[in-house]
Amino acid sequence: MKSYRRELTLTLPQRRQFVNITPQVEAALEESGIREGLLLCNAMHITASVFINDDEPGLHADFETWLEKLAPEKPHSQYAHNGYEDNADAHMKRQVMGREVVVAVTRGRLDFGPWEQIFYGEFDGKRPKRLLIKIIGE
């Protein structure tokens, strides 16, 4: 069995944003040479997320609206965590959207259903954040 590891670094200009990272993940899979196995992709920061869904702008706007209702950014004083930082809402949003995805690799491709894509969700941006891609298989 082979193992492959790659890190991506993203610096997004907004505090909250969703980015389709499927092309970067597919490039890592191609580079790995693995044809059958499993791919893990996870955010290496506790205020960011990796998830699978449709690449549809209206849906992403709905995510933003829904998450802001669940854990509004302001007022910052509503959170016990906020003090040195003002990102308690980002921690909560990440908890809801998830840390990672695992995708089957079949014949050297991500084994997706229709419309599925991999997204990075940033909830406390404007600085470099790392993502891990780990692939195991043959």
C-alpha positions as a printed Julia matrix, in Angstrom:
138×3 Matrix{Float64}:
   0.0    0.0     0.0
   1.19   3.53   -0.81
   0.73   6.69    1.2
   0.81  10.28   -0.05
   0.68  13.54    1.89
   0.32  17.1     0.63
  -0.46  20.39    2.35
  -2.24  23.31    0.73
  -2.1   26.82    2.14
  -4.93  29.27    1.53
  -5.09  32.92    2.5
  -8.56  34.24    1.84
  -9.27  37.98    1.71
 -12.57  37.75    3.59
 -13.38  36.65    7.13
 -15.89  34.09    5.83
 -15.78  32.44    2.44
 -16.35  29.11    0.67
 -13.84  27.94   -1.93
 -14.09  24.95   -4.26
 -10.82  23.05   -3.74
 -11.75  20.05   -5.9
  -9.2   20.91   -8.63
  -6.33  21.08   -6.1
  -7.42  17.8    -4.5
  -7.68  16.11   -7.91
  -4.18  17.38   -8.77
  -2.83  15.85   -5.55
  -4.54  12.56   -6.36
  -3.01  12.55   -9.85
   0.43  13.3    -8.4
   0.07  10.48   -5.86
  -0.33   7.81   -8.53
  -2.83   6.0    -6.32
  -5.59   4.34   -8.33
  -7.64   2.59   -5.6
  -7.94   3.75   -2.02
  -9.14   6.54    0.23
  -8.48  10.27    0.27
  -8.77  12.36    3.41
  -8.87  16.15    3.21
  -9.06  18.18    6.39
  -8.69  21.72    7.63
  -5.72  22.01    9.96
  -7.19  25.01   11.77
 -10.05  25.1    14.27
 -11.84  27.99   12.56
 -12.04  26.39    9.1
 -13.89  23.48    7.55
 -13.77  21.02    4.67
 -17.06  19.64    3.37
 -18.72  18.14    0.29
 -21.69  19.72   -1.43
 -22.91  21.33   -4.65
 -21.02  24.24   -6.24
 -24.02  26.54   -6.39
 -23.7   30.2    -5.29
 -27.26  30.4    -3.91
 -26.6   27.4    -1.7
 -23.39  28.97   -0.4
 -25.26  32.19    0.38
 -27.85  30.09    2.24
 -25.05  28.42    4.24
 -23.71  31.85    5.2
 -27.15  33.1     6.28
 -27.92  29.91    8.23
 -24.54  29.81    9.98
 -24.78  33.48   10.92
 -28.18  32.8    12.52
 -26.76  29.83   14.46
 -23.61  31.61   15.64
 -23.66  35.34   14.87
 -20.27  37.02   14.76
 -21.43  40.08   16.71
 -21.74  41.24   19.33
 -18.39  39.74   20.25
 -19.27  40.14   23.95
 -21.91  37.37   23.74
 -19.19  34.7    23.81
 -17.12  33.68   26.84
 -14.29  32.62   24.49
 -13.85  36.11   23.07
 -11.29  38.23   24.84
  -7.88  38.13   23.22
  -9.57  37.01   19.99
 -13.0   37.71   18.53
 -13.57  34.4    16.72
 -15.8   32.27   18.96
 -18.43  32.24   16.22
 -15.86  30.8    13.78
 -15.18  27.87   16.13
 -18.89  27.12   16.31
 -19.41  27.4    12.55
 -16.57  24.96   11.97
 -18.13  22.54   14.44
 -21.35  22.51   12.4
 -19.73  22.33    8.94
 -17.19  19.68    9.89
 -13.45  19.19    9.91
 -12.84  16.77    7.07
 -14.04  14.64    4.21
 -13.09  11.13    3.15
 -13.61  10.21   -0.5
 -13.21   6.83   -2.17
 -10.64   6.69   -4.97
 -11.64   4.42   -7.85
  -9.6    3.99  -11.02
  -7.53   7.04  -10.08
 -10.5    9.4    -9.68
 -12.54  10.78   -6.81
 -15.6    8.54   -6.6
 -18.23  11.28   -6.35
 -21.97  11.29   -6.83
 -23.52  13.83   -9.18
 -22.77  17.46   -8.3
 -20.43  16.62   -5.41
 -17.41  18.88   -4.97
 -14.98  19.49   -2.09
 -15.07  22.89   -0.41
 -12.95  24.77    2.06
 -15.0   26.88    4.45
 -13.21  29.8     6.06
 -14.8   31.38    9.12
 -11.93  33.54   10.44
  -9.86  34.42    7.39
  -7.35  36.99    6.24
  -4.36  34.88    7.25
  -2.69  31.7     5.94
  -4.47  28.44    6.78
  -3.33  24.91    5.96
  -5.25  21.95    4.59
  -4.02  18.38    4.63
  -4.56  15.9     1.82
  -3.67  12.32    2.79
  -4.18   9.47    0.35
  -3.69   5.77    1.02
  -4.11   2.91   -1.41
  -2.53   1.2    -4.37
